[in-house]
Amino acid sequence: MSFTHRVAYHEMMARLGVGDLHPGGKAASSFLLAELRKHGVSRVLEVGAGIGNTTERLLRSGFAVTAIEPNATLRKILTKRLRIEAGSTPFETFEASDGSYDAVISESVFYALDVPTSLAKAQRLLRPGGLFGFAEMFWTETAEPNVIALNHDQTKKIFGIPMAPREPVTSATWGKALCHAGFSELAAMRLDPAAPAGGRHMHRKRLALGLLRRPYLIPTFLSYRSHERRGWAPPRWLESRVAVWKRT
């Protein structure tokens, strides 16, 4: 197996039937959905829907969902699973009328986008009082700035997707950017970035079933697992949060 895999990590996991790869997994998604219910949300834009785990929860809870997923592999699986059409347009070029949504949510997506531009767009798409919910990973103040960009580039090359922002974005700088974009915090919770999706038992079960169905992915899976065990950054360098902010 070459240093750079033909199948990106998140695409491999999608083909194995494993979603909720964002920090906090299902628990983070449940936190977001609880806040949406609490504040009377109806119309939701889900950015980076993946294979549709959160999309499915939103639909089952009665929300009107617009899901966008630019990755063709993930979008195909989402469409097959849920029998709905997901938009293929990246958030950067996604267009809708101002105030079209009661909530915009994303799970480990905005870290890879231009933060000021993306937050300004989210604010525009929301009605007054609308909610922006997210689960994201941030660098901490202890992370060494000269290593952050290298870490980002190496993990992107190996896994096909970067592990964390390329800039030294912390939860504090993210909060300042949100305030500048016209948001105020409603609720937040710190997450364990190493927490597996859906609990350890379910995570192992899904992987085992997926590998039994698609044994051709076993070499790729084992190669990725060996890279994961290397530990790309000290635990104290990273933190994850799930939060909901309100358009003021």
Backbone torsions as a table, in degrees:
resi	resn	phi	psi	omega
1	MET	NA	130.3	-177.7
2	SER	-73.7	166.3	-179.2
3	PHE	-61.1	-38.6	176.3
4	THR	-105.3	120.4	-175.5
5	HIS	-81.7	149.5	176.7
6	ARG	-72.5	-33.7	178.5
7	VAL	-101.8	116.5	-179.8
8	ALA	-64.4	155.9	-175.2
9	TYR	-55.1	-49.4	-176.4
10	HIS	-69.2	-28.2	175.2
11	GLU	-71.5	-39.8	176.5
12	MET	-61.1	-47.2	-179.2
13	MET	-64.0	-36.5	177.1
14	ALA	-61.8	-43.4	179.6
15	ARG	-66.5	-24.6	176.4
16	LEU	-85.5	-2.4	178.0
17	GLY	84.5	16.2	-177.9
18	VAL	-104.9	120.4	175.8
19	GLY	-118.2	-157.6	-179.4
20	ASP	53.9	42.4	-177.8
21	LEU	-80.7	-6.3	179.3
22	HIS	-71.8	160.7	178.0
23	PRO	-56.2	134.4	178.6
24	GLY	88.5	-18.3	177.2
25	GLY	53.3	-138.2	-176.4
26	LYS	-60.5	-35.3	-179.2
27	ALA	-62.3	-39.6	178.3
28	ALA	-66.3	-41.2	178.2
29	SER	-63.0	-40.9	179.3
30	SER	-63.3	-37.0	176.5
31	PHE	-60.4	-46.8	-179.6
32	LEU	-62.8	-46.3	-178.5
33	LEU	-63.1	-37.6	178.7
34	ALA	-62.8	-39.1	178.9
35	GLU	-69.3	-37.8	177.9
36	LEU	-62.5	-43.4	178.6
37	ARG	-63.4	-40.4	-176.4
38	LYS	-62.3	-31.1	-173.7
39	HIS	-107.4	19.8	171.1
40	GLY	66.3	36.0	-179.2
41	VAL	-77.2	144.2	175.3
42	SER	-122.5	-56.6	-174.8
43	ARG	-94.8	121.7	-174.7
44	VAL	-123.5	132.5	168.7
45	LEU	-102.0	118.4	178.2
46	GLU	-103.0	117.1	-176.5
47	VAL	-95.4	122.4	-178.6
48	GLY	71.4	63.2	-171.4
49	ALA	-74.2	-12.3	179.1
50	GLY	63.1	-135.2	179.5
51	ILE	-89.4	3.7	169.5
52	GLY	96.1	17.2	178.9
53	ASN	-61.1	-49.2	179.0
54	THR	-70.8	-36.2	175.9
55	THR	-55.3	-45.8	-179.8
56	GLU	-61.9	-42.2	178.9
57	ARG	-64.7	-39.6	177.9
58	LEU	-62.9	-46.0	-179.5
59	LEU	-63.5	-42.5	178.9
60	ARG	-64.3	-27.0	179.1
61	SER	-85.6	-0.3	174.8
62	GLY	91.6	10.0	178.6
63	PHE	-78.9	148.5	171.1
64	ALA	-86.9	112.8	-168.5
65	VAL	-112.3	130.5	165.7
66	THR	-107.3	111.0	-177.9
67	ALA	-104.6	132.2	174.6
68	ILE	-122.5	135.5	-179.4
69	GLU	-148.0	103.7	-176.1
70	PRO	-71.9	-20.7	-179.3
71	ASN	-75.9	121.1	-174.0
72	ALA	-63.0	-38.8	-179.1
73	THR	-64.4	-49.6	-179.3
74	LEU	-65.3	-40.5	-178.0
75	ARG	-64.8	-39.2	179.0
76	LYS	-62.6	-41.5	179.3
77	ILE	-67.3	-42.0	177.2
78	LEU	-57.9	-49.1	-177.8
79	THR	-61.3	-42.0	179.8
80	LYS	-67.1	-40.1	-178.0
81	ARG	-68.7	-47.4	-169.6
82	LEU	-103.2	-9.2	-179.4
83	ARG	56.5	42.5	173.5
84	ILE	-131.3	160.5	176.8
85	GLU	-93.9	127.2	175.3
86	ALA	-104.5	142.6	179.4
87	GLY	-69.1	143.6	-179.2
88	SER	-96.3	-2.7	-174.9
89	THR	-79.0	130.8	173.0
90	PRO	-61.5	155.8	-177.9
91	PHE	-59.9	-33.6	-178.2
92	GLU	-58.6	-31.9	-178.0
93	THR	-112.8	2.2	177.6
94	PHE	-65.1	136.9	-178.9
95	GLU	-126.9	137.9	174.1
96	ALA	-157.4	161.7	-179.2
97	SER	-65.2	149.7	176.8
98	ASP	-56.4	137.7	177.4
99	GLY	71.5	22.6	-176.0
100	SER	-71.3	-21.8	-170.7
101	TYR	-125.9	150.8	173.1
102	ASP	-84.0	-24.4	-179.5
103	ALA	-152.9	144.6	170.1
104	VAL	-120.6	126.1	-179.7
105	ILE	-127.6	151.4	176.6
106	SER	-151.8	150.5	179.6
107	GLU	-129.6	104.9	-179.4
108	SER	57.8	54.4	-179.3
109	VAL	-127.4	-50.0	-171.4
110	PHE	-67.8	-19.1	179.0
111	TYR	-62.2	-25.6	-178.2
112	ALA	-93.7	1.1	-179.3
113	LEU	-106.0	169.5	172.3
114	ASP	-72.2	113.4	-169.7
115	VAL	-62.2	-54.7	-177.7
116	PRO	-57.8	-44.7	-179.2
117	THR	-65.2	-42.9	-177.2
118	SER	-69.2	-40.1	178.7
119	LEU	-67.7	-38.1	177.2
120	ALA	-62.8	-38.3	179.0
121	LYS	-68.8	-42.5	177.1
122	ALA	-59.0	-41.7	179.4
123	GLN	-62.0	-40.3	-179.5
124	ARG	-67.5	-37.2	-178.1
125	LEU	-74.3	-16.9	-178.4
126	LEU	-89.1	145.1	169.9
127	ARG	-69.8	160.4	174.1
128	PRO	-55.1	129.8	-177.0
129	GLY	85.4	-0.1	179.5
130	GLY	-68.0	164.2	-172.9
131	LEU	-111.5	142.0	171.7
132	PHE	-116.1	114.4	-178.8
133	GLY	-114.8	142.0	-176.6
134	PHE	-154.0	155.2	167.1
135	ALA	-125.4	119.1	-173.6
136	GLU	-140.6	157.3	174.2
137	MET	-105.9	137.7	-178.5
138	PHE	-127.8	157.1	168.7
139	TRP	-78.2	153.3	173.9
140	THR	-101.2	173.4	-179.8
141	GLU	-65.8	-18.4	-178.6
142	THR	-82.8	-13.7	-179.8
143	ALA	-66.2	138.9	-178.5
144	GLU	-80.8	117.3	-175.1
145	PRO	-55.3	-35.3	-177.0
146	ASN	-73.6	-10.2	-179.6
147	VAL	-102.8	-20.9	-173.5
148	ILE	-59.1	-50.6	-179.1
149	ALA	-63.3	-41.0	179.2
150	LEU	-62.6	-42.2	178.4
151	ASN	-60.5	-45.7	178.7
152	HIS	-58.5	-49.7	-175.8
153	ASP	-66.1	-39.8	-178.9
154	GLN	-67.9	-44.3	-179.5
155	THR	-68.0	-33.7	176.7
156	LYS	-65.5	-40.6	-179.6
157	LYS	-66.6	-40.9	-175.2
158	ILE	-80.1	-46.8	-173.5
159	PHE	-96.0	-10.7	-177.6
160	GLY	81.8	1.5	178.8
161	ILE	-155.0	135.0	-177.7
162	PRO	-72.1	151.3	-177.5
163	MET	-77.2	-36.2	-173.1
164	ALA	-153.1	172.3	-178.1
165	PRO	-57.5	151.8	178.3
166	ARG	-79.0	-23.1	177.1
167	GLU	-99.6	158.5	-179.1
168	PRO	-74.9	63.0	-179.2
169	VAL	-80.4	121.6	177.1
170	THR	-106.3	170.0	177.3
171	SER	-63.2	-30.3	179.2
172	ALA	-69.2	-45.1	179.4
173	THR	-68.6	-33.5	175.7
174	TRP	-63.2	-43.9	178.8
175	GLY	-62.0	-39.9	177.9
176	LYS	-64.2	-40.0	179.0
177	ALA	-64.8	-38.3	178.0
178	LEU	-65.6	-43.2	177.9
179	CYS	-62.0	-42.8	180.0
180	HIS	-63.4	-32.9	-179.2
181	ALA	-80.5	-5.0	176.9
182	GLY	98.1	34.7	178.7
183	PHE	-120.3	155.0	171.7
184	SER	-130.9	143.6	-173.9
185	GLU	-73.9	136.0	174.9
186	LEU	-105.0	-46.5	-176.5
187	ALA	-154.5	147.4	-179.7
188	ALA	-154.1	154.0	178.1
189	MET	-148.3	134.2	176.6
190	ARG	-79.5	141.7	-175.9
191	LEU	-116.6	160.1	170.9
192	ASP	-88.6	111.5	-176.7
193	PRO	-62.8	-17.7	-178.7
194	ALA	-93.6	-1.3	-177.0
195	ALA	-65.1	126.0	-179.2
196	PRO	-73.3	156.4	-178.4
197	ALA	-68.3	128.3	171.9
198	GLY	70.9	12.1	-178.3
199	GLY	93.1	153.2	-174.6
200	ARG	-62.4	-40.4	-176.9
201	HIS	-64.7	-49.7	-178.5
202	MET	-65.2	-36.5	179.6
203	HIS	-61.7	-46.3	179.4
204	ARG	-65.9	-40.0	-177.8
205	LYS	-63.8	-45.3	179.9
206	ARG	-63.6	-42.2	179.0
207	LEU	-62.3	-44.7	-178.6
208	ALA	-62.1	-45.5	179.3
209	LEU	-64.4	-41.7	180.0
210	GLY	-63.1	-41.1	-179.9
211	LEU	-71.1	-31.1	175.6
212	LEU	-66.5	-37.2	-179.2
213	ARG	-77.7	-29.4	-177.3
214	ARG	-131.3	69.5	-176.9
215	PRO	-62.3	-20.5	178.7
216	TYR	-64.7	-16.0	179.1
217	LEU	-89.7	-4.9	-176.7
218	ILE	-59.4	-47.2	178.8
219	PRO	-60.0	-40.4	178.6
220	THR	-64.5	-44.0	179.4
221	PHE	-60.3	-46.0	-178.9
222	LEU	-65.1	-37.0	177.9
223	SER	-64.8	-46.2	177.5
224	TYR	-62.2	-41.1	-179.6
225	ARG	-60.6	-39.3	178.8
226	SER	-64.7	-36.3	177.1
227	HIS	-69.0	-38.6	179.7
228	GLU	-60.5	-38.0	-175.1
229	ARG	-71.5	-10.6	-179.1
230	ARG	-70.2	-25.6	-179.0
231	GLY	74.3	92.3	-171.7
232	TRP	-79.5	-20.0	178.2
233	ALA	-153.9	144.3	176.4
234	PRO	-57.7	142.1	-178.0
235	PRO	-53.5	-34.8	-177.3
236	ARG	-70.7	-11.2	179.4
237	TRP	-80.5	-16.5	-172.9
238	LEU	-126.6	147.6	171.0
239	GLU	-144.8	155.9	-179.1
240	SER	-130.0	146.9	-179.8
241	ARG	-139.8	148.5	167.6
242	VAL	-117.0	135.3	-174.1
243	ALA	-155.0	160.2	174.2
244	VAL	-129.5	126.8	178.3
245	TRP	-117.5	152.5	-176.4
246	LYS	-110.6	135.8	173.5
247	ARG	-68.6	121.1	-174.5
248	THR	-91.0	NA	NA
